[in-house]
Each structure stands twice: as C-alpha cells, then as structure tokens.
Amino acid sequence: MTNTLNMQKAMDKAEILIEALPYIQKFNRKIMVIKYGGSAMESRELQQKVMQDVVLLKLVGFKPIIVHGGGKEISKWSRKVGLKPKFVDGFRVTDKETLEVAEMALSKVNQDLLSMICKLGVKPIGMCGKDGNMLLASRKKPGGKDIGFVGDVKQVNTRVISDMLKNDLLPVIFPIGIDEKGQSYNINADDAATAIAEAMDAEKLAFLSDIEGVYEDKDDPDTLMAELYAEDAKKLIADGLIDGGMLPKLKNCIEAIDAGVSRVHIIDGRIPHCLLLEFFTNRGVGTAILNSKESKYYND
C-alpha cells in the first residue's frame, strides 16, 4: 500500500511538471520583470520562497529582473533617526534627510536579497537606479503638490540592464533615480518596474501585491478574475469599479500593456511560491492583464 501511495505522489509531481512544460516553452529566453514588495517582504520565509521561484525561473531559461521596494523598511529607519513618515496621495514626502534614509534602507534590502539568491546557486547583481544613469528621473508633483525628492521615470538606460542579462546575471534593482544635474529621487517601485518592463520589451511584468488580484465586484472576493483584456480593465476603471491602492496598480498594468508587454500579472505575494503557481499552472493564483493579441489560457 505504501509503495502505491509513493508511486501516486511521484506521478502527481510528474503531472505538475508536464503542466508547466508549455509555459516554459512559450517564455523561454523571454524577459520578465518582477516587482517585489508589500507583505511578501515582511516574512523571511516568504522572502526565501519568492527568491526560490525567481531562481527557478532563471534556471529553466527565463530572464527575470527583480525591481524591489522597501517602504516599511524606510519608515522603520526614518523613525529610528527621528523622522516622522508623511504621505501625500500615497507617495512618501521625501526631503533630503528622508532621501538619504530611503537609499540606505533600500540598499540594505537589496543586499539581503542578493545574499538569498547567492545561496541558491545563481549569480545576482545588485543595482541602484542611479548606476549608469539607469533610471533618469524628473520631480513628481501629484496634483501640483511639492512632495520633495520623489521622481517620475523619464528614461531607462536599457544597455546597463541588457549587459547584465548577457553576462547571465540576475539584476536586482532598487528604485532610486537621478536627473541630468545629479540630483537623486525616490521612485515608486511600481512605476520603476513598469518603466523597466516597457523599455526592456519584457514579455511579462508581475506585481507582487497584498491582495488576490482584480475583482469584478470589489466588495465580493468570489469575483476574482483570472484573466482580462486591457480594454476590459479600462472599462472597470471608467465605471468606478476600481479604487484604493488597486487603481494606480491597474493603471500601471494598462500602461505596460499599451507599451507592448504581452501579459501583466497582479499576484498575491502572501501565497508561498505564488510566482510558480501563476506562471506554470493552468489556473494561476492572481489576475493576468492581456493585450488584445494574446489568447486566454482558459475560460471561467
């Protein structure tokens, strides 16, 4: 009986691998940008599982690029040096002192992630958006409000990132940008990931978030949509069915699709191995936003 159970478990594992095969074939050697942040960064165990996912993606032939935030780490270190975190329209008010803390905190997060990836046998490279003028930025003024050294991405120097990929390295980028005069800016990680995905002609862009995905009815968790076209997403916004933190995230998804990214994923980063489940299984675990040329994998 035990041998029969063990054989069934082995066969179940084989079926999972076979289910992943068409996705591996479709996206082999394709670039995918993974925005890493939110609750997926708070637990050491979850961090390790996300990095395991990314390493596996690389080892089966994908070209992953990690863009990470670290808002809670920035807030923690700001309080330690006597700075009270302030936000306007969801953006951190960033004076000179806060900018210094942000760069330090994000650098620390970056080093921690590099250490995890190295232990998994892949060579990562930590990069700041200022390196090689990778993220050229200008000052962001939401609603005309001055919120300090917060930036919008004007241009991405793709050569810096492409060189790393050509050398079989896994780029791990934190979003501090720079302008033509050498002034640094704190950039929202979602915005940075979107800009990098667009500039690098990425096949996929994935946002690890704190929610399951996009709901047809925002008040009903049973209405999670596994896939929808960008035009349908625009209609949800126009109809007022998207609000809160999902609104700017979904707008970033649509922007990336309009710029040529084939699929953009919103994934619950609190689920262990969420990237593998979304990318390698028929059902997935989040919401995939598609351009009009893409076919859905399944129908609800």
C-alpha positions as CSV (number, residue, x, y, z in Angstrom):
1,M,0.0,0.0,0.0
2,T,2.8,2.4,0.9
3,N,4.6,1.7,-2.4
4,T,1.3,2.5,-4.3
5,L,0.9,5.8,-2.4
6,N,4.5,6.8,-3.1
7,M,4.1,6.0,-6.8
8,Q,0.9,8.1,-6.9
9,K,2.7,11.0,-5.3
10,A,5.5,10.7,-7.8
11,M,3.0,10.6,-10.7
12,D,1.3,13.7,-9.3
13,K,4.6,15.5,-9.3
14,A,5.3,14.4,-12.9
15,E,1.8,15.8,-13.9
16,I,2.7,19.1,-12.4
17,L,6.0,19.3,-14.4
18,I,4.1,18.4,-17.6
19,E,1.6,21.1,-16.9
20,A,4.5,23.6,-16.7
21,L,6.1,22.5,-20.0
22,P,4.1,24.6,-22.4
23,Y,4.7,27.7,-20.3
24,I,8.5,27.0,-20.2
25,Q,8.5,26.5,-24.0
26,K,6.5,29.7,-24.6
27,F,8.5,32.0,-22.4
28,N,12.0,30.5,-22.7
29,R,14.6,33.3,-23.1
30,K,12.0,35.9,-22.6
31,I,12.4,38.8,-20.2
32,M,10.1,39.1,-17.2
33,V,10.1,41.9,-14.7
34,I,9.0,41.1,-11.2
35,K,8.1,44.0,-8.8
36,Y,8.7,42.7,-5.3
37,G,7.3,44.4,-2.3
38,G,4.4,44.5,0.2
39,S,3.7,41.7,2.6
40,A,5.8,39.3,0.6
41,M,8.9,41.1,2.0
42,E,7.9,41.0,5.7
43,S,8.4,37.3,6.4
44,R,11.8,35.8,6.0
45,E,10.2,32.5,4.9
46,L,8.1,34.2,2.2
47,Q,11.2,36.1,1.0
48,Q,13.0,32.8,0.6
49,K,10.2,31.3,-1.3
50,V,9.9,34.2,-3.7
51,M,13.7,34.1,-4.3
52,Q,13.4,30.3,-4.9
53,D,10.7,31.0,-7.5
54,V,12.8,33.6,-9.3
55,V,15.9,31.4,-9.3
56,L,13.9,28.5,-10.8
57,L,12.5,30.8,-13.5
58,K,16.1,31.7,-14.4
59,L,17.3,28.2,-14.3
60,V,14.6,26.9,-16.7
61,G,15.5,29.6,-19.3
62,F,13.6,32.8,-18.4
63,K,15.3,36.2,-18.0
64,P,14.0,37.6,-14.7
65,I,14.6,41.1,-13.5
66,I,13.7,42.0,-9.9
67,V,12.6,45.5,-9.0
68,H,12.0,45.9,-5.3
69,G,10.6,48.4,-2.9
70,G,11.0,48.6,0.8
71,G,8.5,51.1,2.2
72,K,8.2,49.6,5.6
73,E,12.0,49.4,6.0
74,I,12.3,53.0,5.0
75,S,9.6,54.0,7.6
76,K,11.3,51.9,10.3
77,W,14.7,53.6,9.7
78,S,13.1,57.0,9.4
79,R,11.6,56.7,12.9
80,K,15.0,55.5,14.3
81,V,16.6,58.7,13.2
82,G,13.7,60.9,14.4
83,L,11.9,61.4,11.1
84,K,8.1,61.0,11.0
85,P,6.9,59.4,7.8
86,K,4.5,61.5,5.8
87,F,2.5,60.6,2.7
88,V,0.5,62.7,0.2
89,D,-1.8,60.9,-2.3
90,G,0.0,57.6,-1.4
91,F,3.5,59.0,-2.1
92,R,6.1,59.4,0.6
93,V,7.1,63.0,1.3
94,T,10.8,62.9,0.7
95,D,13.0,65.7,2.0
96,K,16.8,65.5,1.9
97,E,17.1,63.5,5.1
98,T,14.4,61.1,4.2
99,L,16.0,60.5,0.8
100,E,19.3,59.5,2.5
101,V,17.4,57.1,4.7
102,A,15.5,55.7,1.8
103,E,18.6,55.0,-0.2
104,M,20.3,53.4,2.8
105,A,17.2,51.2,3.7
106,L,16.7,50.1,0.1
107,S,20.4,49.2,-0.2
108,K,20.1,47.1,2.9
109,V,17.1,45.2,1.5
110,N,19.0,44.8,-1.8
111,Q,21.9,43.2,-0.1
112,D,19.7,40.8,1.8
113,L,18.1,39.6,-1.4
114,L,21.4,39.2,-3.1
115,S,22.6,37.0,-0.2
116,M,19.5,34.8,-0.5
117,I,19.9,34.4,-4.3
118,C,23.6,33.6,-4.0
119,K,22.9,30.8,-1.6
120,L,20.5,29.3,-4.2
121,G,23.3,29.0,-6.7
122,V,22.6,31.9,-9.1
123,K,24.7,35.0,-9.6
124,P,22.7,38.2,-8.9
125,I,23.9,41.7,-9.3
126,G,22.5,44.5,-7.1
127,M,21.8,47.7,-8.9
128,C,20.6,51.2,-7.9
129,G,18.6,53.1,-10.4
130,K,21.4,55.7,-10.4
131,D,24.0,53.2,-11.6
132,G,25.0,54.1,-15.2
133,N,22.1,56.6,-15.1
134,M,19.8,53.6,-15.4
135,L,16.7,55.5,-14.2
136,L,16.7,59.1,-15.4
137,A,14.1,60.9,-13.4
138,S,12.3,64.2,-13.0
139,R,10.5,65.6,-10.0
140,K,7.0,64.2,-9.4
141,K,4.3,66.7,-8.3
142,P,1.0,64.8,-7.9
143,G,-1.9,67.3,-8.2
144,G,0.7,70.1,-8.4
145,K,1.9,69.3,-4.8
146,D,5.5,69.5,-4.0
147,I,6.4,66.3,-2.1
148,G,10.2,66.7,-2.2
149,F,12.6,64.4,-4.0
150,V,10.1,62.0,-5.4
151,G,10.7,61.1,-9.0
152,D,9.0,60.0,-12.2
153,V,11.0,57.9,-14.6
154,K,11.7,59.8,-17.8
155,Q,14.0,57.3,-19.4
156,V,15.5,53.9,-18.8
157,N,19.1,53.2,-19.9
158,T,18.5,49.6,-21.1
159,R,22.1,49.0,-22.0
160,V,23.1,48.7,-18.4
161,I,20.4,46.0,-17.7
162,S,21.0,44.3,-21.0
163,D,24.7,43.9,-20.3
164,M,23.9,42.2,-17.0
165,L,21.5,39.8,-18.7
166,K,24.0,39.0,-21.4
167,N,26.5,38.1,-18.7
168,D,24.0,35.6,-17.2
169,L,23.4,37.7,-14.1
170,L,20.1,38.3,-12.3
171,P,19.6,42.0,-11.9
172,V,18.1,43.1,-8.5
173,I,17.2,46.8,-8.8
174,F,16.1,49.3,-6.2
175,P,14.3,52.5,-7.4
176,I,16.5,55.5,-6.6
177,G,16.8,57.5,-9.8
178,I,18.8,60.5,-10.8
179,D,18.3,63.6,-13.0
180,E,20.6,65.4,-15.5
181,K,22.1,67.5,-12.7
182,G,22.9,64.6,-10.5
183,Q,20.0,65.0,-8.1
184,S,18.7,61.7,-6.6
185,Y,15.0,60.9,-6.4
186,N,13.0,58.2,-4.6
187,I,10.8,56.5,-7.2
188,N,7.7,54.4,-6.5
189,A,8.7,50.7,-7.2
190,D,5.6,50.0,-9.2
191,D,6.4,52.9,-11.5
192,A,10.0,51.9,-11.8
193,A,9.1,48.3,-12.7
194,T,6.6,49.4,-15.3
195,A,9.1,51.7,-16.9
196,I,11.8,49.0,-17.0
197,A,9.4,46.4,-18.4
198,E,8.3,48.8,-21.2
199,A,11.9,49.8,-22.1
200,M,13.2,46.2,-22.0
201,D,10.4,44.9,-24.2
202,A,9.5,42.4,-21.4
203,E,7.2,39.6,-22.2
204,K,5.8,39.6,-18.7
205,L,5.5,42.1,-15.8
206,A,4.4,40.8,-12.4
207,F,3.4,42.9,-9.4
208,L,3.5,41.0,-6.0
209,S,0.8,42.7,-4.0
210,D,-1.2,42.3,-0.8
211,I,-4.5,41.2,-2.5
212,E,-5.5,38.2,-4.6
213,G,-5.9,40.2,-7.8
214,V,-8.7,42.2,-9.6
215,Y,-12.3,41.6,-8.6
216,E,-15.3,42.1,-10.9
217,D,-17.1,43.3,-7.8
218,K,-14.6,44.9,-5.4
219,D,-16.7,44.0,-2.5
220,D,-17.1,40.3,-3.4
221,P,-13.9,38.2,-3.1
222,D,-15.6,35.4,-5.0
223,T,-15.5,37.5,-8.2
224,L,-11.7,37.3,-8.7
225,M,-10.9,37.5,-12.4
226,A,-8.1,35.1,-13.5
227,E,-7.6,36.9,-16.9
228,L,-9.0,40.1,-18.5
229,Y,-8.0,42.2,-21.5
230,A,-6.6,45.7,-21.0
231,E,-9.7,47.2,-22.6
232,D,-11.9,45.4,-20.0
233,A,-9.6,46.8,-17.3
234,K,-10.0,50.3,-18.7
235,K,-13.8,49.8,-18.5
236,L,-13.7,48.7,-14.9
237,I,-11.8,51.9,-14.1
238,A,-14.2,54.1,-16.1
239,D,-17.2,52.5,-14.4
240,G,-15.7,53.3,-11.0
241,L,-15.3,49.7,-10.0
242,I,-11.6,50.0,-9.1
243,D,-10.5,52.2,-6.2
244,G,-7.9,52.5,-3.4
245,G,-4.4,51.1,-4.0
246,M,-5.5,48.9,-6.8
247,L,-6.3,51.9,-9.0
248,P,-2.7,53.1,-9.6
249,K,-1.5,49.5,-9.9
250,L,-4.1,48.6,-12.6
251,K,-3.2,51.9,-14.4
252,N,0.4,50.8,-14.4
253,C,-0.7,47.4,-15.8
254,I,-2.6,49.0,-18.7
255,E,0.3,51.4,-19.4
256,A,2.7,48.4,-19.7
257,I,0.3,46.6,-22.0
258,D,-0.2,49.6,-24.2
259,A,3.6,49.9,-24.4
260,G,3.9,46.3,-25.7
261,V,4.2,44.0,-22.7
262,S,2.1,40.9,-23.5
263,R,0.9,39.9,-20.0
264,V,0.9,41.8,-16.7
265,H,0.2,39.8,-13.6
266,I,-1.2,41.0,-10.2
267,I,-0.3,38.3,-7.7
268,D,-0.9,37.8,-4.0
269,G,2.6,37.8,-2.7
270,R,1.5,36.3,0.6
271,I,0.9,32.9,-1.1
272,P,4.0,30.7,-0.9
273,H,5.5,30.1,-4.4
274,C,3.0,32.5,-5.9
275,L,5.1,33.1,-9.0
276,L,5.4,29.4,-9.9
277,L,1.7,28.9,-9.4
278,E,0.8,31.9,-11.6
279,F,3.3,31.3,-14.4
280,F,3.4,27.5,-14.5
281,T,-0.2,26.3,-13.8
282,N,-3.3,26.4,-15.9
283,R,-5.3,28.2,-13.3
284,G,-2.8,30.5,-11.7
285,V,-3.4,32.4,-8.4
286,G,-3.8,36.1,-9.4
287,T,-5.1,38.2,-12.3
288,A,-3.4,38.4,-15.7
289,I,-4.0,41.5,-17.8
290,L,-3.6,40.7,-21.5
291,N,-3.1,42.7,-24.7
292,S,-5.6,42.2,-27.4
293,K,-3.4,39.8,-29.4
294,E,-3.0,37.3,-26.5
295,S,-5.3,34.4,-26.1
296,K,-6.7,33.4,-22.8
297,Y,-5.4,30.1,-21.3
298,Y,-8.8,29.1,-20.1
299,N,-12.4,30.3,-19.7
300,D,-14.3,30.7,-16.5
